[in-house]
Amino acid sequence: MQAAIIIAIFCILSTPQKNVYAKEQGPISLVGEDLEDITQTDGKGLYWEVFEKIFLDAGFQIEKKIQPYARGQHLVQHKKVDGLIGAYKDEFDQAIFPKLHFDHDKVLALFRSGDFKNWQGQPSLSNKVVAWIRGYEYDAYLEIKDFTIKQLKNRSQAFQMLKRGRIDIFLDPKEDLNNELQKQIEKKMVKKDEFKTQLAITLNLYIAFQDTERGKNLASVYDQQIAKFVKNGKLKPLFEKWGVEYPH
């Protein structure tokens, strides 16, 4: 009888407590942009699958929300959601950034085909009018600083401004830009050979968590789970499924 009690106590003590903690904390609310194949409004996409996998394994459910990027920042800073998907390291204040990235952005420069015949990377931005989606704050990560910044509401706006000569370059993550370019071509808003792209900079991506004790705990859970799933190789098939380059 005593042996049975000892065994029972051992089983209780050796049972992972993560599910108990997760149940007490409730679901994790994550916000992302409406990005095709990445964080779609229908709840499908690479990043939704990645975070469902790593957080469900830790005992958490996730709530999916879609908002423009700048609005997502606002929601995190005002503690209306737990985290913003796809933030750059220390991109904005009143947020907690984990140690490990889950993906990286290859940020492309989009420009008219007749321009920049000798693309030199960041130096080509010098003295130009450079645009990006409001909230992305690429200027914090670029070494070149002598250019004029335009912040745009959406990607379709960039193509029209380039055509009219109101901006020289539009910076955007590779997958997002290529998806929008394909849409513009299919709608016959632009011609296939009208624009070119070149790599501008590569930046790691994180979840930016709210700056609270809960946010610190969730960032810790995130780091543990990312490390675990990178090591066991279970994230790579998800990236392959959605046709996105694996970053680890």
C-alpha positions as CSV (number, residue, x, y, z in Angstrom):
1,M,0.0,0.0,0.0
2,Q,2.8,2.4,1.0
3,A,4.6,1.6,-2.2
4,A,1.5,2.3,-4.3
5,I,1.2,5.8,-2.6
6,I,4.9,6.6,-3.3
7,I,4.4,5.6,-6.9
8,A,1.3,7.8,-7.2
9,I,3.1,10.8,-5.7
10,F,6.0,10.3,-8.1
11,C,3.7,10.2,-11.1
12,I,2.0,13.5,-10.0
13,L,5.3,15.2,-9.4
14,S,6.7,14.0,-12.7
15,T,3.7,15.1,-14.8
16,P,4.4,18.2,-16.8
17,Q,2.7,21.2,-15.3
18,K,2.5,23.2,-18.5
19,N,-1.1,22.3,-19.3
20,V,-2.1,23.4,-15.8
21,Y,-0.4,26.7,-16.2
22,A,-1.8,27.2,-19.7
23,K,-5.4,26.4,-18.5
24,E,-5.0,29.0,-15.8
25,Q,-3.7,31.6,-18.3
26,G,-6.4,31.1,-20.9
27,P,-5.9,31.3,-24.7
28,I,-3.2,33.4,-26.4
29,S,-4.6,36.2,-28.6
30,L,-2.3,36.8,-31.6
31,V,-2.8,39.5,-34.3
32,G,-1.3,39.4,-37.8
33,E,-1.8,41.2,-41.1
34,D,-4.1,39.8,-43.8
35,L,-1.3,38.1,-45.7
36,E,-2.0,35.4,-48.3
37,D,-0.6,31.9,-47.3
38,I,0.9,33.5,-44.1
39,T,-1.9,34.8,-41.8
40,Q,-5.1,34.7,-43.8
41,T,-8.5,35.9,-42.6
42,D,-9.9,32.4,-42.8
43,G,-7.4,31.2,-40.1
44,K,-5.2,29.4,-42.6
45,G,-1.6,30.1,-43.5
46,L,2.0,29.2,-42.5
47,Y,2.3,31.3,-39.4
48,W,-1.1,30.3,-38.0
49,E,-0.1,26.6,-38.4
50,V,3.3,27.3,-36.8
51,F,1.9,28.9,-33.7
52,E,-1.0,26.5,-33.4
53,K,1.6,23.7,-33.3
54,I,4.0,25.2,-30.8
55,F,1.5,26.6,-28.4
56,L,-1.0,23.7,-28.5
57,D,2.0,21.5,-27.6
58,A,2.5,23.7,-24.5
59,G,-1.2,23.4,-23.7
60,F,-2.4,26.8,-25.0
61,Q,-5.2,27.5,-27.4
62,I,-4.7,30.5,-29.7
63,E,-7.2,33.2,-30.8
64,K,-6.5,34.6,-34.3
65,K,-7.0,38.2,-35.1
66,I,-6.4,40.2,-38.4
67,Q,-5.5,43.9,-38.3
68,P,-3.2,46.2,-40.3
69,Y,0.4,46.1,-38.9
70,A,0.3,49.6,-37.2
71,R,-3.0,48.7,-35.6
72,G,-1.5,45.4,-34.3
73,Q,1.3,47.4,-32.7
74,H,-1.2,49.6,-31.0
75,L,-3.2,46.6,-29.7
76,V,0.0,45.1,-28.1
77,Q,1.1,48.4,-26.6
78,H,-2.3,48.9,-25.0
79,K,-2.5,45.3,-23.9
80,K,-5.6,44.4,-26.0
81,V,-3.9,41.3,-27.5
82,D,-1.1,39.1,-26.3
83,G,1.2,39.3,-29.3
84,L,1.8,40.7,-32.8
85,I,3.1,38.3,-35.3
86,G,6.0,39.3,-37.6
87,A,7.6,42.1,-35.7
88,Y,11.3,43.0,-36.1
89,K,13.6,42.8,-33.0
90,D,12.9,45.8,-30.6
91,E,10.9,47.5,-33.4
92,F,8.7,49.4,-31.0
93,D,8.5,50.1,-27.3
94,Q,6.0,48.9,-24.7
95,A,6.5,45.3,-25.9
96,I,8.6,42.3,-24.9
97,F,10.6,40.5,-27.6
98,P,11.7,36.9,-27.2
99,K,15.2,35.7,-27.9
100,L,14.5,33.4,-30.8
101,H,13.1,34.3,-34.2
102,F,10.6,32.0,-36.0
103,D,11.3,33.2,-39.6
104,H,13.1,35.9,-41.5
105,D,12.1,38.6,-44.0
106,K,14.0,39.0,-47.1
107,V,13.1,42.6,-47.7
108,L,13.0,43.4,-51.4
109,A,13.2,46.7,-53.2
110,L,10.6,47.2,-55.9
111,F,11.3,49.8,-58.6
112,R,10.6,50.6,-62.2
113,S,12.4,48.4,-64.7
114,G,14.3,51.3,-66.2
115,D,15.7,52.5,-62.9
116,F,18.8,51.2,-61.0
117,K,20.4,49.3,-63.7
118,N,23.4,48.9,-61.4
119,W,21.7,48.0,-58.1
120,Q,24.2,48.2,-55.2
121,G,22.0,47.2,-52.3
122,Q,21.4,49.8,-49.6
123,P,23.6,52.5,-51.1
124,S,21.1,52.6,-54.0
125,L,18.6,54.1,-51.5
126,S,20.7,57.2,-51.1
127,N,18.8,60.5,-52.0
128,K,15.7,58.6,-53.1
129,V,12.1,58.6,-52.0
130,V,11.6,55.2,-50.3
131,A,8.2,53.9,-49.2
132,W,7.0,51.0,-47.1
133,I,3.8,49.9,-45.2
134,R,3.0,52.1,-42.2
135,G,4.5,50.7,-39.0
136,Y,7.3,48.7,-40.5
137,E,10.0,51.3,-39.6
138,Y,12.8,49.9,-41.9
139,D,14.8,53.1,-41.3
140,A,15.8,51.7,-37.8
141,Y,17.6,48.7,-39.5
142,L,19.1,50.3,-42.6
143,E,22.6,51.6,-42.6
144,I,21.8,54.2,-45.2
145,K,19.9,57.1,-43.8
146,D,19.9,59.9,-46.4
147,F,16.6,59.2,-48.1
148,T,13.0,60.5,-47.9
149,I,10.5,58.2,-46.2
150,K,6.9,57.7,-47.4
151,Q,4.6,55.4,-45.3
152,L,1.7,53.8,-47.2
153,K,-1.6,52.2,-46.1
154,N,-1.4,49.2,-48.4
155,R,0.7,47.5,-51.1
156,S,-1.5,48.3,-54.1
157,Q,-0.9,52.0,-53.4
158,A,2.9,51.5,-53.9
159,F,2.5,50.4,-57.5
160,Q,0.5,53.4,-58.5
161,M,2.9,55.8,-56.8
162,L,5.9,54.1,-58.5
163,K,4.1,54.5,-61.9
164,R,3.5,58.2,-61.3
165,G,7.0,58.8,-60.1
166,R,5.9,59.9,-56.6
167,I,8.3,57.3,-55.0
168,D,11.5,55.7,-56.3
169,I,11.5,52.5,-54.3
170,F,9.1,50.4,-52.3
171,L,10.4,48.0,-49.6
172,D,8.4,45.0,-48.6
173,P,9.0,41.3,-47.5
174,K,9.6,39.0,-50.4
175,E,6.5,36.7,-50.0
176,D,4.1,39.6,-49.4
177,L,5.5,41.7,-52.3
178,N,5.5,38.8,-54.8
179,N,1.9,37.9,-53.9
180,E,0.8,41.5,-54.4
181,L,2.7,41.8,-57.7
182,Q,1.0,38.7,-59.0
183,K,-2.4,40.1,-58.1
184,Q,-1.6,43.4,-59.8
185,I,-0.5,41.5,-63.0
186,E,-3.7,39.3,-62.9
187,K,-5.9,42.4,-62.6
188,K,-4.0,44.0,-65.5
189,M,-3.1,46.9,-63.3
190,V,0.6,46.5,-64.1
191,K,2.6,44.8,-66.8
192,K,4.8,41.8,-66.0
193,D,8.0,43.5,-67.1
194,E,7.1,46.9,-65.7
195,F,8.9,46.5,-62.3
196,K,12.0,44.8,-61.0
197,T,13.0,43.6,-57.5
198,Q,16.3,43.4,-55.7
199,L,17.3,42.3,-52.2
200,A,17.6,45.3,-49.8
201,I,18.1,43.7,-46.3
202,T,17.3,40.5,-44.4
203,L,15.6,40.8,-40.9
204,N,14.6,38.2,-38.4
205,L,10.9,38.0,-37.3
206,Y,9.5,37.6,-33.8
207,I,6.2,37.8,-31.9
208,A,6.1,41.0,-30.0
209,F,4.3,40.3,-26.7
210,Q,2.6,42.8,-24.4
211,D,4.8,44.3,-21.7
212,T,3.3,42.5,-18.7
213,E,4.1,39.6,-16.5
214,R,1.9,37.5,-18.7
215,G,3.8,38.7,-21.7
216,K,7.1,37.8,-20.1
217,N,5.8,34.3,-19.4
218,L,4.5,33.8,-22.9
219,A,7.8,35.0,-24.4
220,S,9.5,32.4,-22.3
221,V,7.1,29.7,-23.4
222,Y,7.6,30.8,-27.0
223,D,11.4,30.6,-26.7
224,Q,11.2,27.1,-25.2
225,Q,8.8,25.8,-27.8
226,I,10.7,27.4,-30.8
227,A,13.9,25.8,-29.6
228,K,12.2,22.4,-29.1
229,F,10.6,22.4,-32.5
230,V,13.7,23.6,-34.4
231,K,15.6,20.8,-32.7
232,N,13.0,18.1,-33.5
233,G,12.6,19.3,-37.1
234,K,8.8,19.5,-37.0
235,L,8.6,23.1,-38.2
236,K,10.4,22.5,-41.5
237,P,7.6,20.5,-43.1
238,L,5.2,23.4,-42.5
239,F,7.5,25.8,-44.3
240,E,7.9,23.3,-47.2
241,K,4.1,22.9,-47.4
242,W,3.5,26.6,-47.9
243,G,6.5,27.0,-50.2
244,V,8.4,29.3,-47.8
245,E,12.2,29.1,-47.3
246,Y,13.0,27.4,-43.9
247,P,14.9,30.0,-41.8
248,H,16.7,27.6,-39.2
